[in-house]
Amino acid sequence: MNETDTLEFLNNLQRFGWRLGLDKILKLLHGMGNPQTEFNSIHIAGTNGKGSTAALLESIYRHAGYKTGLFTSPHLLTINERIQINAVPIPMEKLISDVDKLKDDIERINCTYFEALTALAFRYFADSGIDVALVEVGLGGRLDATNVISPVLSIITQIDLDHTEYLGTTLSEIATEKAHIIKTNVPCLWQSRHPEVSAVISKYAFQQNSQLNTLDEMCSVQTNVCTEDFSEFNLTFADDKFEDLKLQLPGSYQINNAALAVAATKILHEKFNLTREDIYGGLRNVKWPGRLQKLRDRPKIIVDVAHNTAAVKAIMKDLKSIYQFDRLIVLVGLLNDKNFGEISKIIASAAESVFVVTPNSERALDGRLLCEELLRYSVQAVYCPQMATGFQNAISSANENDLICILGSHNVVGELLHFYKKP
């Protein structure tokens, strides 16, 4: 197989969509010698922030000299971004070789795209002798393909309504799906401010005899400064204090993710030895593109993969509080499983004008529907058939003191990053 054959083979698996369940991934992994049992792992679920939390933890442990694995999804630019060791994506020739070896089993078992990539990641991690893998849940938790690992720690970030057609229509139902990454006698770290979520997580952790650590009870967070280039904050634990931690990822929500990452290292301090400088250096040097990523000034261009109601609300709040600009211009595209009515209302309340595109995905929401919804809120909204057209229209309409924010699905941000060049 060559690169074209490999990508075509994997992309064709997407016809199976999301087919939740563990039977197929367990069968595939068994034929590979169960590589998921050969390395330490930290399992991270949640509605928003799980990828960022994984990246932050990876950076901290790598700074301490540990050999790290990182498995996240979806990707922005290239498929091999999803599988990394020490922040380096799996080489394409290695991915091609491993797919070639597994191709017959993948087809025989009828694995999905995500199941195949999960198995490939676990084999790569095991063969490379990593010290710890940061594994992001793909969808939900209970029946997600990643839920075959036996982690040393489970982390659940904030839970909100998303993927309701798969996970349930209430916070309690969604929390139940995500709670199932909690394993017997394995500690769990989590954060939620929804009482119904708290009840579900607490009950399940008790049933699993899992030591439940709540972020808000473990530490307090004080934000010192939050700019468009970095954030600085203090974390105070009962027996320790970190002052003037600096994070190169802007956004108030990233401070919360960083607090989760540091709290995780405190829970695992007996397993992974860290210095204070490892924590400071890991946070200071983390890179995680597509999250309030600034591409240029005058006009400012920001990209962010906010694609559900809670994330878009957080982004609009941070744009207003962190950035200085005259007008906000938004370029947006969503997938068809999102609450585009609520998202439209949030965007319309903040933006001067909106350009709408249809993501390059079989699951895309028709941009014309999103545009019609936005127009209901008396905001200027224009449908653009191509990303390039939408971006050029946004640039043409902007003055040098305006801010253009491209947000929505990873497909939209990835497509923009593919062709973007600084003028």
N, C-alpha and C positions, 0 to 999 in steps of 0.2 A: 504494500500500500504506500502511496505517496501522500503528501499533505492534503491535496484536493480530495483524494479517495477517503481519507480519514475523516475530514470534516463533513463530507457528504454522507458517509455512513452514520456518524453521530447525529447530524442534523435530521436525518431521516427517522431516527428514533423518536424525535419530538412529536411524531404523529400519534404516539401513545399518550401524549399530554402528561398531566399529573395523575398517576395511578397509585394512590397511596396504599401501602401494605408492605410487609417485611418478608414475605415468602420468597419473592424473586431475588431480592438482594442477598438474603441469607444463602440461597442456593448457589448464586454466583460466587459469593465469597468462600463458601465451603469448597468449591472446586479450585479456588486459588490458595487454599491452605489457611483460610481465616486470618488474613493479615491484620485485621482490626484488633486482634488480641495481642499484638506484638509491640505496642507503643503506648505510652501514657497519653491521655487526651483530656481536654476540657470541652464540654459540650455546651453550646450557647443557643438558646431559643428566645423568641420574643417577637413583637410586632415590628418595632423599630429599634435600631441601635445595635443589633446583634453582630452585624458585620464590622462596625466600627469598634465595638468592644473586643472582638476577636483580634482585629488588627493592632489595637493598643496593647493587649496582652502579649501578642507575638513580638512586638517591638521591645517590650520590657524584658522578656525572657531571652531574646536574641542579644540584647545589650549585655546581659549577664553571662553570655558565653554558651548558652544552651542552644542545641541544634533544634530549630523549630519547624513544624509543619503548619500550614494554613490552608484550610479548605473553606471557600466561600462561594456564594452564588447570588445573582447571576454575574456574568462578566461584563465589563464595559467595552473593551476593544478586542481582545483575543481570548479564545477559550482557555488557553493555558494559564491565564491569570488566576483561575479558580484553584489551582493546585500549586502551592509554593513551598519551597524549603529555604529557610533563612532569607525570606523576602525575594527569592528568585523564582520566577515561574518555571514549571517543568519544561525542559527543552522540547521543542516540537518534535525532534527526531525520536526522543524517548516516548512521547505520547503516541506517535505513529506506531512505533514498535510494540508498545503495550496493547494498543487497540488491535493490532494485527493478531497478537497472541490470543486475545479474548474474543475476537469477532464471532467465532462459531458458537461459543457458549452464550454470548449476549443475544445472538439471534435465536438460539434454541430455547432459551428461557424467556424470550420476549421481554427483555429488560427495557425500561424507559431510558431516556437521555440522562436523567439525573442519577438513576441507579447505576448506569454504566460509569459515569464520572466519579461517583462516590467510591465504587470498587477500585477504579484506577488510582484514585488518590490514596486509598488505604494501602494498596500494594506498594506504591511509590514510597510512602512514608515508612513502611516496614522495611523495605529493601535498603533504605537510606540510613537506617539506624537513628532516627530522630529521638530527641529527649522528650518532647511534648508536642502534641498536635492541638491546634485551636480549630475546632470543628463547628461551623455554623449550620444550624438546621435549615433545610431548604423550605419546608412548608409544614407548619404545625409543630409536630413533635412525636406524638404517639406512633404514627404510622409512617413517619418520614424515614427515608432510606438511611439517614445517618444514625438512626436510633438503634443501631446494632452494636455500638461501642459500649464499653464499660468504663466510664470516665472517672477521673479522680475528683472532679468537681463539675456540678451542673450549674449553669447560670441562666436565669430567666430575666430578660430586660423588660421594659414596660410593655404592657399588653393593651391593645386597643382593637377596634373592629376592623378586620381586613380578611380577605379570602373567605368570606362568610359562606359561600357555596360549598366549601370543603370542610370548614372548621366549626360551623355553627353560627347562629345569628345573634347570640348574646355573649357578653363578656365571660360569663360563667362557663359556657360551652367551649369557647376558645381557650380559656385558661385550663380547662380539663385536658384538652389536646396537648397543650404545651407542658403541663405538669408531668406528663409521662416521660420526660427525659430525666426526671429524678429517679435515681436508682437506690436500691436497698443498701443502707449503711454508707452511702456516699453523700458528703455534704452538698448543700445547695445554697447559692447566693441569688437573691432576687430583689426586685424593686417594683412596687406598684402602689398607686394611691387610690385604687378602686376597692372598696370593701368586699364586693362579691368575688373579685379576683383573689384577694387575701384569704378569704374563707376556703376557696378551692385549693390554693397552693399549700396552705397550712395543713389542711386535712390530708392531702396526698403525701406530703412530706412525713407526717406523723405515721401514716400507714406503712411507709417505706423505712421507718426508723432512720430518716435522714436528718442530720443536724441542719436546721433551717437558719440561715443568716440573712437578716433583712438589712439592706444597705442603710436605710435611714436610722436604724438602731446601732449600726456599727460605727458610723462616722457622720460628721457634719461637714457641709461644703460651704465655703465662703468664696465668692467670686471677687477678685480684686480688680481685674480689668478684662474687657472682652472687646477686641478690635477685629478689623477685617483680616488681619494677618495672624493673630495669635490670641490665646486666652491665658490669663494667669490667675491662679486660685490656690486656696489653702484647704487641706483635708485634715480634720482632727478626729483621731480615734481615741479610745479610752486610754490607751497606753502609749500613744505616739502622735506626732503632729508633723505634717509636711507643709512647709510654708513656701509660697511663691513657686509652686509647680507651674511650668510653662508648657503649653500645648500648642503645636503648630496648626492644629485643626480648628478653624474658627467656629463659632456657634455655641450658644449656651447649652444646647443638648449634648454637645461633645464633652463638656465638663462632667456631665452626669455619667456618660459612658466611661470617662477616665476614672471617675470615682469607683465605678464597678470594677474596673480593671485592677486598681490598686487594692481594693478590698479583697479581690480574689487572691492576690499575692499574699495578703496577710493570712488568709485561711490556709493557704498551702505552704506557709513558711517553713514547715518541717520537711517538706518534700523537695522544694526548690529553694536553694540558698541565694538570697539577693542582698545586695547592698543598697543603701539609700540612693546612691548615684545611679544604680541600674534603673530605679524607678524614675528618677528625674531625667536621665538620659533617654530612656525608652519613650517617655511621653514627649520629650522635646523633639525627638527625631522621627516620630512616626509619620508615615505617608499613607494617605488613603484617598485617592482621587475621586472626583465626582461628588464630594461633600462640601458645599459652599466653596467650590474651587474657583478662584479668580483667574480668568484668562487674560484680561487686559484692563487698563484704565482708560477713561475718557473716550467713549463712555465705558463705564465699568461693565464687564461681562462676567456673570457668575453662573456656574452650572451646579445642579444638585439633583440627586436621584429621588427626591421626595415624591412619593407616588400614592400615598393614601391620606386620608383626612387628617390624622394626627400629625403626620410629617409635614404636610403642606402648611398646616396652621403654625407649626414651630418655625418653619422657614420664613414665613411672612412676618412673624414676630421678630425674628433675628434680623431680617433685612431692614426693618424699620428702626431697630434699636442700635445696630452696629454700624450700618453704612450711611454715608452722607450722599444724598442725590436729590435731584429736582423731581424727576418722574420715574416711576417703576413701569417697565415694559416687560411683559412675560411672554415667553414662547413655551408652549406646553403640549404634551401628548401623553395619553394614558392608555392602559390596557382595559379590556371590557369588563373586568371584575371589580372595578373601583366605583366608589360612591361619587360619581362625577357631579351629581347635583350639589352635594355639600362642598366638594372641592371647588366647584365653580363659584359658589357663594363666597368662599374664603378669598380666592384670587381676585374676584371682582371688587371686594371691599378694599383691596390694597393697590391694585394696578390701575394705571392710566389707560393702558391698552393691552390687548392680548392677541397674539398670533397663535393659531391652533394647527397642529399637524396630526397626521395619523401615523403612529409608530410602525416600523417595519417588522411586524409580528403577526402571526396567525391569530393571536389573542388580542389584537389591537381594537380599541374603541374607535369607531369612525369619527374622525375629527369634526365632521359636520354636525354630529349630534352634540359634541362638547361645545362647539361654537354657538349653536342655537341656545343651549342652556346658559352660556355666559351672557348672551344678549338679553336674556330675561332680567338681568341685574343691572341693566343700563350702563354697561361698560363697553368700550369700543372693542369689538372682537372680529377677527378676520380669519377665515379658513384658508390655509395654504396647502396645496396638494403635495409639495415637496419640502423636505427639511431645508434644503438650500434656499428655496424661495422664502420660507418663513424667516430664516435667519437674516437674509438680505433685507427683507422688509422691516425687520426689527431694527437692524443697523441703520437703515435709511431714515427711519422715523425718529431716531434718537439724537438728542443733542449731547455735547460732550460731558455735561454734568448729570446725565440720566444714568439709570442702571437697568441693564437687560439681564433678566434671570431666565435661564433655560432649565426647566424642571419636568419631572414626570418619570416615565419608565426608564430603565437602564438602556433600552433600545434607543430612546430619543437622545439621551445624553451621550451614549456611545457613538451614535451616528454623527452628532455634532462634533465630538472630539476627533473623529476620523478625518473629517475634511477641514477642520478649523485651522486657519493660518493667521498669525498676527499681521494685520495690514501694515 
